[in-house]
């Protein structure tokens, strides 16, 4: 298999990998920035840790590095517009993205938290590792805000969807 064929097949395979849609935010010296990301997951329960993979060219990476904190906002099914704006579809950058999409509250650590997100998880940056075109940001959880009651926004096959069959499922306490 040629390298070009492998890359093409890999890209198509990853389109089948459904993932939650998240907006990762940070703030440093009054400058807020953020991005849409699907490469996000929990890493450890003790200490509570998250992992987020961010492309090397994303402007928000500078605020994350400088502030030492980032917030993973897990989007609900009705927040597709927020995802689109933070993915760059409107052309807005930096602070303008926050003005165009969503209502925001500042966490006790200074990171923007999206009102109405299913959850907002504030992390203190522990390390950044570069792999290929991305930086793997690992953070210890410092604050969590929950907003249950909606279905999560997911992305697969280059389109948004929901997990409506799970939204009514009873949650374990």
VENTAMO-V404654 format. One record per run of one state. SS is the DSSP state (helix for helix, strand for strand, loop for the rest). FROM is the first residue (numbers start at 0). LEN is the number of residues. If there is no record, write none. Layout:
ss=SS from=FROM len=LEN
ss=SS from=FROM len=LEN
This chain:
ss=loop from=0 len=2
ss=helix from=2 len=13
ss=loop from=15 len=3
ss=strand from=18 len=2
ss=loop from=20 len=1
ss=strand from=21 len=7
ss=loop from=28 len=2
ss=strand from=30 len=7
ss=loop from=37 len=2
ss=strand from=39 len=6
ss=loop from=45 len=2
ss=strand from=47 len=8
ss=loop from=55 len=4
ss=helix from=59 len=8
ss=loop from=67 len=1
ss=strand from=68 len=6
ss=loop from=74 len=1
ss=strand from=75 len=1
ss=loop from=76 len=3
ss=helix from=79 len=7
ss=loop from=86 len=8
ss=helix from=94 len=6
ss=loop from=100 len=3
ss=strand from=103 len=3
ss=loop from=106 len=5
ss=strand from=111 len=3
ss=loop from=114 len=4
ss=strand from=118 len=13
ss=loop from=131 len=2
ss=strand from=133 len=13
ss=loop from=146 len=5
ss=strand from=151 len=5
ss=loop from=156 len=2
ss=strand from=158 len=4
ss=loop from=162 len=1
ss=helix from=163 len=4
ss=loop from=167 len=6
